[in-house]
Amino acid sequence: LAASNLKLQGLHFHLGSPIFELEPYRAATELVLRFAAGFREDGLELREFSPGGGFAIAYTRDQKPPEVGEYAETIVSTMISTCRDLDMALPQLIIEPGRSIIGPAGVALYRVGVIKDIPGVRKYVSVDGGMGDNIRPALYQAVYEVVAAGMADREPEEKVTIAGKYCESGDLLATDIMLPRVGAGDIIAIPAAGAYCPSMASNYNLNPRPPIILVKDGESRLIRRRESYQDMMLCDVI
C-alpha cells in the first residue's frame, strides 16, 4: 500500500474448489469487504472485487450443487448490504465461472481393453486412457459418474473398478462402481469431464494426449487433433 509505483485496484480471494455451499461465499465476501474498508484511511478505494473459488458442478448423480444464480444472489446481496453498512461504494464484481461452464460441457470417452477379475478382491476394467488425461481421481480422489455408452436400457449388474493404462497403482478413474456387463471394445463415458481434464493432461509414460471433438446441433468436428510422437519430440534438442 505504501509503494508509490503501485496502485491498489482490487482484492481477490480463493476459497477452494469446488464449493458446494453458499455460506462460505457470504462469510468471505463480508469479511474481505470489511477488511478493505480500512484502506480508506490511506485514501484508497476498492475498485474491483473478485470472490474466487470454483462454483461447484454435479460430478455424480447424487451431488446437488447450488445454481449459478444462487451463488450470484449470495455474493451480490452480501456486497450490497455490507457496502451500505460501511458507507462504501460498490466495487466492480469479477467472478470465476470457468468450471461451471466448461465442466458439464465435456464428456470423456474410453475404450475398454483387458478385463481382470480377481475373485474376492475386485474386477478391473482397463481402458485406453487414465491419469494422463484425467489426473483428478489420483491427485484429489475426485469422484465421477461413469456410464457404459450405448447401454442406457441395461441395468447395472456388476461392481467394477475402472483402471487406466499408466504404470501407477493409483491410476484408477473410478473404484467399486456398478455398471452393466461390459467387454473389450465397449465405450465407457465419464460426463462432467470438461474442466481440468484437458488443461491438466500430460504426456506421462510418453503417451500422446487425446483429441477433442466439438458436438453442436447433432454435428461433430475436430477442434484439437490427437498428439503424435513427433509432436512430443519437437522441443527435444540432441
C-alpha positions in Angstrom: 0.0 0.0 0.0 2.9 2.3 0.6 4.5 1.7 -2.8 4.5 4.9 -4.9 4.6 3.0 -8.2 1.7 0.6 -7.4 -2.0 1.5 -7.1 -4.4 -1.0 -5.5 -7.3 -1.7 -7.7 -9.0 -4.6 -6.0 -8.9 -7.7 -3.9 -9.3 -11.4 -4.8 -9.8 -14.4 -2.5 -9.9 -18.1 -3.3 -12.0 -20.3 -1.0 -11.1 -23.6 -2.6 -12.8 -25.5 -5.3 -15.4 -26.7 -5.9 -17.6 -25.0 -3.2 -20.9 -26.9 -2.7 -22.3 -24.4 -0.1 -23.3 -20.8 -0.2 -22.4 -19.7 3.3 -18.6 -19.6 2.7 -19.1 -17.1 -0.1 -21.3 -14.9 2.1 -18.9 -15.0 5.1 -15.8 -14.4 3.0 -17.4 -11.6 1.0 -18.4 -9.7 4.1 -15.0 -10.3 5.7 -13.0 -9.1 2.8 -15.1 -6.0 2.2 -14.8 -5.0 5.9 -11.1 -5.6 5.6 -11.0 -3.3 2.5 -12.9 -0.6 4.3 -9.7 0.0 6.4 -7.9 1.1 3.2 -9.9 4.3 3.2 -7.7 5.7 5.9 -4.9 5.7 3.4 -7.0 7.3 0.7 -7.6 4.1 -1.2 -11.0 2.8 -2.5 -11.7 -0.7 -3.5 -12.5 -0.6 -7.3 -12.6 -4.3 -8.1 -13.7 -7.3 -6.0 -13.1 -10.9 -7.1 -14.6 -13.6 -4.9 -12.8 -16.7 -6.2 -13.2 -20.4 -5.8 -15.0 -22.6 -8.3 -18.7 -22.8 -8.5 -19.5 -26.5 -8.0 -20.9 -28.8 -10.6 -22.5 -32.2 -10.3 -19.9 -34.9 -10.9 -22.2 -37.6 -9.8 -26.0 -38.0 -9.8 -26.3 -37.6 -6.0 -24.5 -34.3 -5.9 -26.8 -31.2 -5.8 -24.7 -28.0 -6.1 -26.3 -24.6 -6.0 -27.4 -23.0 -9.2 -25.1 -20.2 -10.6 -27.9 -17.8 -9.8 -27.8 -18.8 -6.2 -24.1 -18.1 -6.0 -24.6 -14.7 -7.7 -27.5 -13.8 -5.3 -25.5 -14.7 -2.3 -22.4 -12.7 -3.3 -24.2 -9.7 -4.7 -26.7 -9.3 -1.8 -23.8 -9.6 0.7 -21.9 -7.0 -1.3 -24.8 -4.6 -1.3 -25.7 -4.9 2.4 -22.1 -4.8 3.6 -21.1 -1.8 1.4 -24.3 0.0 2.5 -23.4 -0.7 6.2 -19.9 0.6 5.6 -21.0 3.6 3.5 -18.7 2.3 0.8 -19.1 2.5 -3.0 -19.9 -0.9 -4.6 -16.7 -2.2 -6.4 -16.8 -3.9 -9.8 -17.6 -7.6 -9.4 -15.4 -10.1 -11.1 -16.2 -13.8 -10.9 -14.6 -17.1 -12.0 -17.3 -19.2 -13.5 -15.0 -21.5 -15.5 -15.7 -24.9 -14.1 -19.5 -24.3 -14.1 -19.4 -23.5 -17.8 -16.9 -25.9 -19.3 -17.2 -28.8 -16.8 -20.6 -30.1 -17.8 -19.9 -29.5 -21.5 -17.2 -32.2 -21.7 -17.6 -35.9 -21.8 -14.5 -38.2 -21.7 -14.8 -41.4 -23.8 -12.7 -44.5 -23.2 -12.5 -47.8 -24.9 -12.5 -51.0 -22.8 -9.4 -53.2 -23.1 -8.4 -56.1 -20.8 -10.8 -57.1 -18.0 -9.2 -58.7 -15.0 -11.4 -60.4 -12.4 -9.6 -61.2 -9.1 -12.0 -63.4 -7.0 -12.6 -61.9 -3.6 -10.7 -58.7 -4.5 -12.0 -56.7 -7.4 -13.0 -56.8 -11.1 -10.8 -54.4 -13.0 -11.9 -52.9 -16.3 -8.9 -51.4 -18.1 -9.4 -48.5 -20.5 -7.2 -46.8 -23.1 -6.8 -43.6 -21.0 -6.3 -42.7 -17.4 -4.3 -40.4 -15.3 -2.6 -38.9 -18.3 -5.8 -37.3 -19.5 -7.6 -37.1 -16.1 -5.3 -36.8 -13.1 -8.0 -35.6 -10.7 -9.0 -39.1 -9.3 -5.4 -39.9 -8.4 -4.5 -36.4 -7.3 -7.6 -35.3 -5.4 -9.6 -38.6 -5.0 -12.2 -36.9 -7.3 -15.3 -39.0 -7.9 -17.1 -39.1 -11.3 -20.2 -40.7 -12.6 -19.3 -43.5 -15.1 -21.7 -44.7 -17.9 -21.5 -47.6 -20.2 -22.2 -45.8 -23.5 -24.9 -47.3 -25.6 -26.3 -49.3 -22.7 -28.9 -47.0 -21.3 -31.5 -49.7 -21.4 -29.5 -52.1 -19.4 -29.4 -52.3 -15.6 -26.1 -52.2 -13.6 -25.3 -55.8 -12.7 -21.7 -55.9 -11.6 -19.3 -54.0 -9.4 -16.1 -52.9 -11.2 -13.1 -50.6 -10.9 -12.1 -48.6 -14.0 -8.3 -48.8 -14.3 -6.1 -46.6 -16.5 -3.3 -47.7 -18.7 -0.4 -46.0 -16.9 2.2 -47.7 -14.8 0.9 -46.5 -11.5 -1.2 -48.4 -8.9 -3.1 -45.3 -8.3 -4.3 -44.9 -11.9 -7.9 -45.6 -11.1 -10.6 -43.5 -12.7 -13.4 -45.0 -10.6 -13.5 -47.5 -7.8 -16.2 -50.1 -7.0 -18.9 -48.7 -9.2 -21.9 -50.5 -10.6 -22.1 -50.9 -14.4 -23.8 -53.2 -16.9 -21.6 -56.0 -18.0 -19.0 -54.6 -20.4 -16.5 -56.2 -22.7 -13.4 -55.4 -24.7 -14.2 -52.8 -27.3 -17.1 -51.2 -25.4 -17.1 -47.5 -24.7 -17.1 -46.0 -21.2 -18.2 -42.4 -20.8 -17.4 -40.0 -18.0 -19.6 -36.9 -18.0 -18.6 -33.5 -16.5 -15.0 -34.0 -17.7 -14.7 -30.7 -19.5 -13.0 -28.8 -16.6 -9.3 -29.5 -15.8 -9.0 -32.8 -17.7 -7.6 -31.2 -20.9 -5.7 -28.4 -19.0 -4.1 -30.9 -16.6 -3.4 -33.6 -19.1 0.2 -34.7 -19.6 2.4 -36.9 -21.7 3.3 -39.2 -18.8 4.7 -42.6 -20.0 5.2 -40.9 -23.4 1.5 -41.1 -24.2 0.1 -38.6 -26.7 -2.8 -36.6 -25.4 -6.2 -37.4 -26.9 -8.2 -35.3 -29.5 -11.1 -33.1 -28.6 -14.3 -33.2 -30.6 -16.9 -30.4 -30.6 -20.5 -31.6 -31.0 -23.2 -29.0 -31.9 -26.7 -29.4 -33.2 -26.1 -33.1 -33.9 -22.9 -32.5 -35.9 -19.3 -33.0 -34.8 -15.9 -31.7 -35.8 -12.4 -32.0 -34.6 -11.2 -28.9 -32.7 -7.9 -30.4 -31.3 -6.2 -33.3 -33.1 -4.6 -36.2 -31.3 -1.0 -35.7 -30.5 1.7 -37.7 -32.3 5.0 -38.9 -31.0 6.6 -36.4 -33.3 4.7 -33.6 -31.5 6.2 -34.7 -28.2 9.7 -34.6 -29.6 9.5 -31.2 -31.3 11.2 -29.4 -28.3 14.0 -32.0 -27.9 17.4 -30.8 -29.0 20.1 -33.5 -29.4 
